[in-house]
């Protein structure tokens, strides 16, 4: 009897050992599959360092990162060769995934030409420490342009001729990685052809001044002009006329009398 009980206990022990081994094997296999799935992702191009606005991308600016499949943003790059040579149209931070919409193709010429928007023009304006807002103008800033001139009666007139104009470059630099003021001699602005004519005309007639804008400021909607309408003519009003008088002669025998009557 004792021998049979020992055999049963041994069999139960073996079965429990086999079950434990099977469970452990399943757990290890599931963990390995999860790790393998985590390793499966998408390789994308990211910024190895900060890329300032207007910078031509080189190999030293790039690195590769792996992100889970299906979460990559639209327009991402999978090869560094696809983004090398392009010019950044905004400032890129370190580690940021690079996407196509933030870079302009640079086929030939200066990097500034790649930053000029479609149907836009780049116009250089000579400035000094006052006109250039004490050197605080940097590429990517927004400015208003004021024109000061004297009329025929020698009276000085100042008006804002252009609003919310983008600064493409200061002096000969379209990129900067500093916020310190820099005294420059020229500022290049991005304008439409019509705005370019207005700017050149104002510079010829008098002096111009640049004013730095808050980048988050938006222009308010122009208020409609109110035109005063003439008061309607009241047809019920009658035209007032002065009363007229006539002279009536009354003869009684030899007596003659004259009286006036109103009509």
C-alpha positions in Angstrom: 0.0 0.0 0.0 2.8 2.4 0.9 4.5 1.5 -2.4 1.5 2.4 -4.5 1.1 5.7 -2.6 4.7 6.5 -3.3 4.3 5.7 -7.0 1.2 8.0 -7.2 3.1 10.9 -5.5 6.0 10.5 -7.9 3.6 10.5 -10.9 1.8 13.7 -9.6 5.2 15.3 -9.1 6.2 14.5 -12.6 2.9 15.9 -14.1 3.2 19.1 -12.1 6.8 19.5 -13.2 5.8 19.0 -16.8 3.0 21.5 -16.5 5.3 24.1 -14.9 7.9 23.6 -17.6 5.2 24.0 -20.3 3.8 27.2 -18.7 7.3 28.7 -18.3 8.0 27.9 -21.9 4.8 29.6 -23.1 5.7 32.7 -21.0 9.2 32.9 -22.4 7.9 32.5 -25.9 5.3 35.2 -25.4 7.9 37.6 -24.0 10.3 37.0 -26.8 7.5 37.6 -29.4 6.6 40.9 -27.6 10.3 42.0 -27.6 10.6 41.1 -31.3 7.4 43.1 -32.1 8.8 46.1 -30.2 12.0 45.9 -32.2 10.0 46.0 -35.4 9.4 49.7 -36.3 10.1 52.4 -38.9 13.5 54.0 -39.3 13.2 57.7 -39.9 15.6 60.7 -40.3 15.8 63.0 -37.3 17.9 66.1 -36.4 21.2 65.2 -34.7 21.5 68.8 -33.7 19.5 72.0 -33.9 19.1 73.2 -37.5 18.6 77.0 -37.6 16.2 78.7 -40.1 17.7 79.0 -43.6 20.4 76.4 -43.0 21.5 74.1 -45.8 21.3 70.5 -44.5 24.5 68.5 -44.3 25.3 65.0 -43.2 26.3 66.2 -39.7 22.8 67.5 -39.1 21.2 64.0 -39.5 20.7 60.9 -37.5 18.3 57.9 -37.6 15.7 56.9 -35.0 13.3 54.0 -34.9 9.7 54.6 -34.0 6.8 52.2 -33.7 5.3 51.3 -37.1 2.3 53.4 -38.0 3.0 56.5 -35.9 5.5 58.3 -38.2 4.2 61.7 -39.4 3.3 62.4 -43.0 6.2 63.4 -45.2 9.0 61.8 -43.2 12.3 60.8 -44.7 13.7 57.3 -44.6 17.1 58.2 -46.1 19.4 61.1 -45.3 20.2 61.5 -49.0 16.6 62.7 -49.6 17.0 65.7 -47.2 20.7 66.6 -47.7 21.2 69.8 -49.7 17.7 71.2 -48.8 17.2 74.4 -46.9 15.2 74.6 -43.6 12.3 77.0 -43.8 11.8 76.9 -40.0 14.1 76.3 -37.0 14.4 72.6 -36.3 15.2 71.4 -32.7 17.5 68.5 -31.8 15.9 65.1 -32.0 12.9 66.3 -34.1 11.7 64.0 -36.9 12.3 65.7 -40.3 9.4 66.1 -42.6 9.3 67.3 -46.2 7.1 70.4 -45.6 9.8 72.1 -43.4 12.4 72.1 -46.1 12.8 73.8 -49.5 14.7 72.3 -52.4 17.9 74.0 -53.3 18.8 73.3 -56.9 21.1 76.2 -57.7 22.1 79.7 -56.6 22.2 81.0 -53.0 20.2 79.5 -50.2 18.2 82.7 -50.0 16.6 81.9 -53.3 15.2 78.6 -51.9 13.5 80.6 -49.1 11.6 82.9 -51.3 7.9 81.8 -51.5 6.0 81.1 -54.7 5.1 84.3 -56.5 7.1 86.4 -54.0 10.1 88.6 -54.3 13.2 89.4 -52.1 14.0 93.1 -51.8 17.0 94.4 -49.8 16.6 97.5 -47.8 19.6 99.5 -46.5 19.3 100.1 -42.7 21.2 101.4 -39.7 21.0 100.8 -36.0 17.8 102.8 -35.8 16.0 101.6 -39.0 17.0 98.0 -38.2 15.4 98.1 -34.8 18.7 98.4 -32.9 20.0 95.1 -34.4 17.2 93.0 -33.0 15.9 91.9 -36.5 16.7 88.3 -37.3 15.7 86.0 -40.2 12.2 84.8 -39.8 11.0 87.9 -37.9 7.9 89.9 -39.0 8.0 93.7 -39.5 5.8 96.6 -40.6 7.3 99.2 -42.9 6.7 102.9 -42.2 7.3 105.7 -44.8 8.2 109.3 -43.8 8.2 112.0 -46.4 7.5 115.7 -46.9 4.7 117.0 -49.0 4.6 120.1 -51.2 3.7 122.3 -48.3 6.8 121.0 -46.4 4.7 119.2 -43.9 6.1 115.8 -42.8 3.8 112.8 -43.2 4.3 109.3 -41.8 2.2 106.2 -42.7 2.4 102.5 -42.5 2.7 101.2 -46.1 3.4 97.5 -45.5 2.3 95.2 -42.7 3.4 91.7 -41.6 6.4 91.4 -43.9 8.8 88.5 -43.4 12.5 89.1 -42.9 14.4 86.6 -45.1 17.9 87.6 -44.3 20.0 90.2 -42.4 23.2 91.4 -44.2 24.4 88.3 -46.1 23.1 85.7 -43.6 19.8 83.9 -44.0 20.4 81.8 -40.9 21.2 82.6 -37.3 21.5 80.6 -34.1 21.8 83.5 -31.7 19.3 85.9 -30.1 21.9 88.6 -29.4 21.4 91.9 -31.3 23.6 92.4 -34.4 24.0 95.7 -36.1 23.5 95.2 -39.8 23.7 97.3 -42.9 20.9 95.7 -45.0 17.8 93.6 -44.4 16.1 91.5 -47.1 12.3 91.3 -47.0 9.9 88.9 -48.7 7.2 90.9 -50.6 4.8 90.6 -53.5 5.7 92.4 -56.8 3.2 95.1 -56.0 4.6 95.5 -52.5 8.1 95.7 -53.9 7.0 98.7 -56.1 5.5 100.4 -53.0 8.7 99.9 -51.0 11.0 101.2 -53.7 8.8 104.2 -54.3 8.7 105.1 -50.5 12.5 104.7 -50.3 12.9 107.1 -53.2 10.5 109.7 -51.9 11.7 109.8 -48.3 12.8 107.6 -45.5 11.5 104.2 -44.3 11.5 102.7 -40.8 11.0 99.1 -39.8 9.0 98.1 -36.7 9.3 94.7 -35.2 6.0 92.7 -34.8 4.9 90.2 -32.2 5.0 86.8 -34.1 1.7 85.8 -32.5 -0.1 89.0 -33.4 -2.8 88.8 -36.1 -4.3 91.7 -38.0 -7.8 92.7 -36.9 -10.5 92.6 -39.5 -10.9 96.1 -41.1 -14.0 97.9 -40.0 -16.4 98.8 -42.8 -16.5 102.5 -43.6 -19.8 104.1 -42.6 -21.1 106.5 -45.3 -23.6 109.0 -44.1 -26.7 108.9 -46.1 -28.7 112.1 -46.8 -31.8 112.6 -44.8 -34.9 111.6 -46.7 -37.2 114.4 -47.8 -40.5 114.4 -45.9 -43.1 114.8 -48.6 -45.7 115.6 -45.9 -44.0 118.9 -45.2 -45.7 121.6 -47.0 -43.8 124.4 -48.5 -44.2 127.5 -46.3 -44.9 130.7 -48.2 -45.1 134.2 -47.1 -48.6 135.7 -46.9 -49.2 138.4 -49.6 -51.4 141.5 -49.2 -53.6 143.4 -51.7 -55.0 146.9 -51.6 -58.8 147.4 -51.9 -60.2 150.8 -52.6 -63.7 151.6 -51.2 -65.6 154.7 -52.5 -68.5 156.0 -50.4 -69.9 159.2 -52.2 -67.0 161.6 -52.1 -65.1 159.7 -49.5 -62.4 157.3 -50.8 -60.9 154.6 -48.4 -58.1 152.2 -49.0 -57.7 149.0 -47.0 -55.2 146.1 -47.2 -56.3 142.4 -47.1 -54.0 139.3 -46.6 -54.3 136.3 -49.0 
